[in-house]
Amino acid sequence: MTSGAPVDLATKFAAFSDHWRPRVAAQLNGQDLRLVKVRGLFPWHSHADAEEMFLVWKGVFRVEFRDRIETLHAGQFIVVPRGVEHRTGADEEAEVLIFEPSEVINTGDAEVSEFTAPQGQTV
């Protein structure tokens, strides 16, 4: 992680290739800026105590709610309110920035699975 210096997102995303394993690129005010590559479908879950913001850097990314699906393209973002059940997905690989409190587990209230990422991995 870099503090007080410019960060090149393309270089950071090029540093890893696995899907659904967020990497912390920066921390500020108790929040993480996490970078993640996604492909396929993530499990349904919610975060009782935290909002999440997803900003698409590259590709097409979906946030599915029980009553609708929001499709985002590069340069678009969405905030998922705390406590709202959702899942995310992408038919082709997408690169996404996630803004959320540092203590948030990526799978929220879902059972621990192969999608549960280790905390604190950096890029």
Backbone bond lengths (Angstrom), bond angles and torsions (degrees), N, CA, C in turn:
res aa  C-N    CA-C-N  psi(-1)  N-CA   C-N-CA  omega(-1)  CA-C   N-CA-C  phi
1 M - - - 1.452 - - 1.519 109.38 -
2 T 1.308 113.87 148.52 1.450 119.78 -178.78 1.519 109.40 -119.74
3 S 1.319 116.09 137.03 1.453 120.34 177.66 1.520 109.12 -122.54
4 G 1.321 117.14 130.91 1.451 121.61 177.17 1.511 114.19 75.69
5 A 1.333 117.86 16.19 1.467 121.33 178.85 1.527 108.43 -137.56
6 P 1.323 117.92 152.67 1.462 120.57 177.85 1.532 111.40 -60.86
7 V 1.313 115.37 148.77 1.467 122.37 178.72 1.518 108.07 -123.21
8 D 1.307 116.78 131.92 1.459 122.26 177.24 1.531 108.49 -97.01
9 L 1.323 116.69 110.37 1.461 120.38 -176.37 1.524 112.68 -63.19
10 A 1.307 118.49 -38.93 1.467 120.64 179.89 1.528 110.57 -59.57
11 T 1.317 116.67 -41.96 1.474 120.86 178.54 1.521 110.41 -65.54
12 K 1.305 116.98 -42.73 1.471 120.71 179.68 1.526 111.02 -62.87
13 F 1.336 117.42 -46.44 1.466 119.77 179.26 1.527 111.71 -65.14
14 A 1.334 118.22 -32.28 1.467 121.82 179.53 1.528 112.08 -69.61
15 A 1.328 117.03 -15.17 1.467 121.27 -175.90 1.529 113.67 -78.80
16 F 1.336 118.28 -8.34 1.471 119.76 178.17 1.519 109.51 -146.65
17 S 1.337 116.53 161.14 1.466 119.69 -175.63 1.527 113.73 -131.34
18 D 1.326 118.82 -11.31 1.457 119.55 -176.98 1.525 111.80 -75.23
19 H 1.323 115.26 155.62 1.463 121.89 -178.62 1.521 110.83 -99.61
20 W 1.323 114.91 148.82 1.465 123.50 175.04 1.521 113.10 64.07
21 R 1.326 118.90 24.88 1.466 123.60 178.14 1.527 108.59 -122.55
22 P 1.337 117.91 83.55 1.468 120.42 -177.26 1.521 112.73 -58.57
23 R 1.332 115.35 142.64 1.465 122.97 175.60 1.529 108.19 -116.67
24 V 1.305 117.04 135.04 1.457 121.52 178.13 1.526 108.19 -78.79
25 A 1.334 115.53 120.16 1.456 121.09 178.51 1.523 111.46 -99.37
26 A 1.328 116.38 -24.29 1.466 121.12 179.18 1.525 109.07 -162.17
27 Q 1.320 114.76 156.87 1.463 121.54 174.48 1.524 108.26 -130.93
28 L 1.332 115.79 138.90 1.455 120.06 177.49 1.524 108.96 -157.29
29 N 1.324 115.26 133.62 1.460 121.57 175.32 1.527 113.60 51.23
30 G 1.326 116.75 41.46 1.458 120.63 178.98 1.520 114.73 77.65
31 Q 1.322 116.37 7.02 1.462 121.99 -179.30 1.527 110.25 -112.72
32 D 1.328 115.48 150.71 1.461 121.76 170.98 1.519 109.07 -104.80
33 L 1.313 115.46 144.20 1.453 122.37 162.54 1.517 103.90 -102.62
34 R 1.319 116.38 109.74 1.463 121.48 -177.00 1.526 109.43 -108.73
35 L 1.314 115.65 140.14 1.458 122.72 175.68 1.521 107.37 -106.33
36 V 1.327 116.86 136.18 1.458 120.22 -179.42 1.522 109.63 -144.92
37 K 1.321 114.48 141.53 1.462 121.03 170.46 1.526 106.02 -100.81
38 V 1.321 115.77 136.35 1.457 120.40 -176.65 1.518 110.36 -129.05
39 R 1.315 114.11 148.64 1.468 121.73 172.27 1.520 106.51 -163.99
40 G 1.314 116.20 132.68 1.453 120.37 -176.43 1.518 110.22 96.29
41 L 1.326 115.41 -152.19 1.460 120.91 -173.59 1.522 110.35 -126.46
42 F 1.321 116.35 132.94 1.464 124.37 179.81 1.528 108.19 -93.33
43 P 1.334 119.03 152.57 1.474 120.96 -178.49 1.538 113.18 -67.74
44 W 1.329 115.12 155.15 1.459 121.81 172.90 1.520 109.17 -63.06
45 H 1.327 116.58 138.76 1.461 121.27 178.53 1.523 110.01 -167.78
46 S 1.325 115.68 171.75 1.462 121.03 172.80 1.521 108.31 -144.51
47 H 1.316 115.47 167.16 1.466 123.07 177.09 1.525 106.54 -125.10
48 A 1.323 116.65 106.21 1.465 121.40 -173.32 1.522 112.96 -61.75
49 D 1.324 117.65 -32.24 1.457 120.84 -171.21 1.523 114.84 -116.01
50 A 1.326 118.11 13.59 1.468 118.25 -175.18 1.523 112.21 -151.48
51 E 1.344 114.55 140.56 1.456 120.26 167.60 1.529 107.74 -84.81
52 E 1.329 115.02 157.11 1.463 121.08 174.35 1.527 107.66 -127.21
53 M 1.316 115.65 140.33 1.453 120.04 173.31 1.516 108.23 -117.02
54 F 1.328 116.17 127.31 1.457 123.12 177.28 1.517 108.62 -110.66
55 L 1.335 116.90 123.95 1.462 123.22 177.72 1.522 107.79 -119.63
56 V 1.323 116.43 120.04 1.463 120.80 -177.76 1.522 109.58 -80.82
57 W 1.313 114.95 124.21 1.463 122.28 177.38 1.529 109.57 -93.44
58 K 1.348 116.33 -40.46 1.461 120.80 -175.49 1.528 108.64 -150.37
59 G 1.327 116.17 136.85 1.455 120.56 175.72 1.519 113.43 92.92
60 V 1.330 114.71 -163.48 1.461 123.30 -179.89 1.522 107.49 -122.91
61 F 1.312 116.74 131.43 1.464 124.20 -171.65 1.528 108.83 -132.77
62 R 1.317 116.29 137.64 1.463 121.00 179.21 1.519 110.77 -111.98
63 V 1.321 115.79 142.48 1.454 122.18 166.16 1.524 105.23 -118.47
64 E 1.331 115.03 116.92 1.458 120.45 -177.86 1.524 109.21 -102.13
65 F 1.321 114.26 130.63 1.450 122.46 173.74 1.527 106.47 -110.74
66 R 1.303 117.91 167.45 1.468 120.18 -179.35 1.527 112.17 -64.06
67 D 1.329 117.76 -23.67 1.458 119.98 -176.81 1.529 114.66 -112.76
68 R 1.354 117.08 -1.21 1.463 118.55 -179.17 1.525 110.13 -169.55
69 I 1.308 114.98 167.04 1.467 122.51 175.26 1.518 107.71 -125.07
70 E 1.337 115.97 129.92 1.460 121.80 176.09 1.525 108.21 -108.66
71 T 1.311 117.30 124.42 1.462 123.01 179.25 1.520 108.48 -105.31
72 L 1.326 115.03 125.51 1.463 120.97 -177.39 1.523 110.23 -116.56
73 H 1.324 114.30 146.22 1.465 122.38 178.02 1.526 108.43 -116.84
74 A 1.326 116.04 170.05 1.465 121.24 -179.06 1.524 110.07 -50.03
75 G 1.336 115.08 131.54 1.453 121.29 179.74 1.514 114.11 92.44
76 Q 1.331 117.88 -3.21 1.460 121.05 179.26 1.523 110.29 -107.52
77 F 1.342 115.57 152.30 1.461 119.37 176.22 1.513 111.01 -139.29
78 I 1.342 114.13 164.39 1.452 121.88 176.97 1.522 108.24 -143.97
79 V 1.321 116.03 146.20 1.455 121.96 174.42 1.520 107.50 -108.86
80 V 1.328 115.93 124.48 1.460 121.53 175.57 1.530 106.96 -93.64
81 P 1.334 117.38 119.05 1.462 119.69 -178.81 1.528 112.34 -65.08
82 R 1.323 115.40 152.60 1.463 119.64 177.94 1.523 110.00 -58.18
83 G 1.336 114.81 141.64 1.448 121.33 176.80 1.513 116.09 79.87
84 V 1.324 118.67 -2.54 1.467 121.87 -177.98 1.526 109.72 -90.76
85 E 1.326 115.67 123.59 1.461 120.27 179.70 1.530 109.42 -70.00
86 H 1.327 115.12 137.62 1.457 120.80 -178.52 1.521 109.83 -158.69
87 R 1.304 114.95 166.53 1.460 121.83 168.15 1.513 106.82 -144.92
88 T 1.316 115.56 158.36 1.456 120.58 -177.04 1.520 109.37 -120.55
89 G 1.329 115.92 160.01 1.446 119.00 -179.86 1.515 112.40 -166.72
90 A 1.323 113.91 164.63 1.467 121.60 176.04 1.520 107.74 -155.86
91 D 1.325 116.94 131.13 1.462 120.61 179.19 1.525 111.34 -71.28
92 E 1.322 115.91 -36.51 1.466 123.03 175.40 1.520 106.91 -119.07
93 E 1.321 116.81 161.77 1.462 119.02 -178.24 1.529 111.54 -56.40
94 A 1.323 114.94 135.02 1.463 122.08 175.09 1.522 108.05 -130.18
95 E 1.328 116.06 155.44 1.463 122.47 177.10 1.515 108.05 -117.08
96 V 1.337 115.21 128.17 1.451 121.09 -169.86 1.522 110.23 -134.04
97 L 1.325 116.18 141.15 1.459 122.67 171.64 1.523 107.30 -99.05
98 I 1.330 116.28 134.55 1.458 121.76 179.24 1.519 107.96 -119.75
99 F 1.319 115.80 130.00 1.463 122.30 175.85 1.521 107.06 -111.61
100 E 1.341 116.95 119.17 1.451 121.32 -179.18 1.518 110.06 -161.84
101 P 1.348 117.48 162.37 1.461 119.83 178.33 1.536 111.15 -57.55
102 S 1.321 115.95 145.35 1.464 121.59 -174.95 1.524 113.58 -57.82
103 E 1.328 117.81 -30.93 1.466 119.96 -175.68 1.527 113.75 -82.38
104 V 1.330 118.49 -5.07 1.466 121.27 -176.55 1.528 110.74 -67.92
105 I 1.338 114.82 130.62 1.474 122.38 173.05 1.524 106.76 -88.32
106 N 1.313 117.63 134.34 1.468 120.57 -171.60 1.524 114.05 -60.02
107 T 1.332 118.19 -30.08 1.463 120.48 -178.93 1.520 112.88 -91.68
108 G 1.322 118.06 3.07 1.459 121.29 175.15 1.513 113.11 54.23
109 D 1.342 116.01 -125.85 1.458 121.11 -176.57 1.531 113.29 -89.71
110 A 1.335 117.77 4.83 1.474 120.53 176.98 1.525 109.43 -73.11
111 E 1.320 115.61 157.82 1.460 120.14 177.39 1.528 110.12 -61.50
112 V 1.321 115.62 148.94 1.461 120.51 175.49 1.532 107.94 -59.72
113 S 1.332 115.57 133.40 1.466 120.78 -177.57 1.518 109.03 -150.77
114 E 1.329 115.24 -172.36 1.462 119.59 176.86 1.523 111.71 -64.85
115 F 1.334 118.04 -13.49 1.450 121.93 177.75 1.533 112.78 -85.36
116 T 1.317 117.35 -15.93 1.464 120.67 -179.12 1.524 109.07 -71.75
117 A 1.322 116.07 113.92 1.467 121.17 -175.68 1.516 110.44 -87.02
118 P 1.329 116.37 147.76 1.472 119.44 172.93 1.519 110.30 -62.92
119 Q 1.306 116.68 143.77 1.462 121.73 178.87 1.531 110.77 -77.99
120 G 1.316 116.00 147.31 1.464 121.58 169.09 1.508 116.59 80.44
121 Q 1.347 119.77 7.05 1.450 118.76 175.30 1.526 108.83 -67.25
122 T 1.304 116.04 133.71 1.465 120.44 -176.82 1.522 111.38 -114.20
123 V 1.301 114.50 164.94 1.467 121.44 175.30 1.521 107.52 -140.04
